[in-house]
Amino acid sequence: MLALPMTVAVVGTCIERRREFKRLIVPSLVLFVCWSLFPAVVACYNYTFFGSPLITGYSLSGEQSAFSLTVLWTDLTQLLRSLDEGPFTVVFAIGLVGMIAVGPWTDRLMRLLWFLPVFIIYGSYYWFFRNWAYSRFFIATIPLMVGSAYLLIDRIRAHSAAKYAAMMLLILLTLANSRDKFKDSVEGRLYGGDQRQVAEVARMIVKHVHPDAVLFSTGMMSNYLGTRESFALYNLDSFSRDRMLRTFKPWHKKNDKDKPPDRPHSRRRDENLDPRQQPARVDRFLDFYSSKSDSDLAQLEVELVRSCMDRNRQVVFFVNEWEMQRQAEIMGKGYVFKPLTSNRSPGLYEVCVAENADTNQPPSVAQP
């Protein structure tokens, strides 16, 4: 999308300085080459892993139909508040005015084409939540918004000292408004939990397990280890019928008589927002888990572990001792859990075939 403002910048400059057109050819080509480096790298990655430069990881998620102008209109007020409180703290309103009111028409059009496509496309995405998990989609427009805000202040008809004072005041307001977030980042308390703990656990796992290990865990740790080595990750909640139905039922159709009550600490309920998940995916998960018992899901887990071990992949559980005992009961007498770490909870446990065990017999499954 950054190709749009870049094109306006090149065309506008060529129009305004048409007498120097030949001199502008080389700088324009340099600008195009610099811009094309990132799309070229992404295209190579897509071709390597997905077979085509135009197929992305999101293409495989089925979310191309997850964008709607209806969503943008419904969430517009909350979206504007989210941007003002998040990536564009303090400067949002000032930056919007500066973006459309300052400079020649080519500059203003360039800024609009930098901001509006991002705002419309990602504002139309069904998954809206007022935190950085959603606001990250607008990070590419932060330089534009901040620059436009200070550009507007710079064009005010006032003494230079007054303008600099206004800029310093804006900086101080921004820092004051971001104090708590900055403190959290310094102390490692970022989105999703204690990031230092996550990093410590990641280093420990890399030290004790194979690069292609299959990891089973619970909680947030199952979401944060995929970028280390070539691990395959499974959240143990996926093998619990009750937990998964509780995850999806409250976000299902409003006329669903069997849906459980709202969770007491739901931010969405507090903000009076309709929770969002992709309807087709929710229906698929609900159909699957409604048709399975906990025993069926436990058997699926056992079969998954056995198939991984048959392919000579190390299977490791990152759980506390109580959960390890429960998983050992699910796996049955043919398998044992070998601790890879000591004096730590949760800890790492490798699944091994028990000596003298008859692995041709199906493992016993713990009943719910």
Helices and strands as residue ranges (DSSP letters): H 3-16, G 18-20, H 21-50, G 58-61, H 69-74, H 76-85, H 92-101, H 105-123, H 132-135, G 136-141, H 142-154, H 160-177, H 179-186, E 189-190, E 193-194, H 195-208, E 214-217, G 219-223, E 232-235, G 236-239, H 241-248, G 249-251, H 267-270, H 279-290, H 294-310, E 315-319, H 321-331, E 335-339, E 347-353
